[in-house]
Amino acid sequence: MWEPWKGSDYESTRLLLLGESAYSWIQDGREVHPSPRHSILTVEEAITDFPTTPFAIKLTRGVTGKENPSREDREVGWSRVAFTNYVPRAVGGAARVRPSPELWVEAQAEFHNLLKTLQPKNVIVLGKEMWAMMPDTQVWLTDDVQGYVVDDDMALCWAVPHPSAGLSWEWLAMLVQYLCEGRKALRSVR
């Protein structure tokens, strides 16, 4: 299981951004696998240096609400959220490799533990294909807004397209702002 990024101000929002999976890569002619701290390292890099991968760029713009966020903007934006990937191990050696059936089953088995550990109020599920592979929910509002009951609390999930499959950073930013700030965010979006 990945160790999740948990921002210093996470408790004020309890918003989890849930990516699908990570993959290995080739470096100096050999395959390198992401460490268990992959989620943390991804966010730390996004804060320190504006990220270079399209996925990390969209997430960083989404959590800051800015197309070209300053380092301070990145620190504040990422401090309010948690981030990790659903599939608990690397899925293969390149981007766009799909998780195996066994990895989907493993992810379902681990997901409840993630919810118990982070206790999110809201989860932005970054990918409709992943959403279809997640465990059944106990609360249904719409096809894309459903909830898990954990210890007499609820984690409401908001399924959106994957950032590489049509999710704009502007739309993500509006959702993040709404889930972090509630109704007052709606007034500032109008």
Steps between C-alpha positions, in 0.01 A plus 500: 500500500621851424564734790261787427590868486313677779529878499556690823151658477323181384288474816322826410374356170545121517512495120675203337609506136507137387708419193477161334848354482871554462740327267867413481743668260832437330800692633857433389387186319325336793145492632438714808194443717337781697566496873219459754537879551417566134193715579694713749797542265269597213341779703828618653643533148187686384544748785875549459512525119194552285429143385582374153260208453157587359327319789692686771457831316120462490483397865720789610298749300184342640602523866624859459235630260773666295650425160848612605509467879791639698684279745296658780178421311615140459587469870159634605305296243666169578486563876118472492473153345615142516609306190573139417433238235227238526690206349754416772794397280661601171298375203774463241787664320330789320220754515153385393560140611176377656496322836465124486184336639706386799610859575139623485402233755795594721402868478142426604626305800727786612260790435303471823827524698588818312163652590544403866851647508429835330133538596420728204168682480535524122698302244559622146531176301725588206372263234167351401657165406647475850165604649336202327756268662461630857301320770123544518390806696244524778362843398387591148422856387584474128705264285806717570431618858479219752622431852670247722398472865799459729471499881171696507639758259477529123756555227315651204667413168486729196599304187646715223676420173868417530724804443642333188149426371333839493493642853598867474699657779243781518217254571715319754584833666131588535425161658799524736398852600140393561601196707752703703293813551138393450226742401717809532712364214195502273461874548860559392466279191201686355 
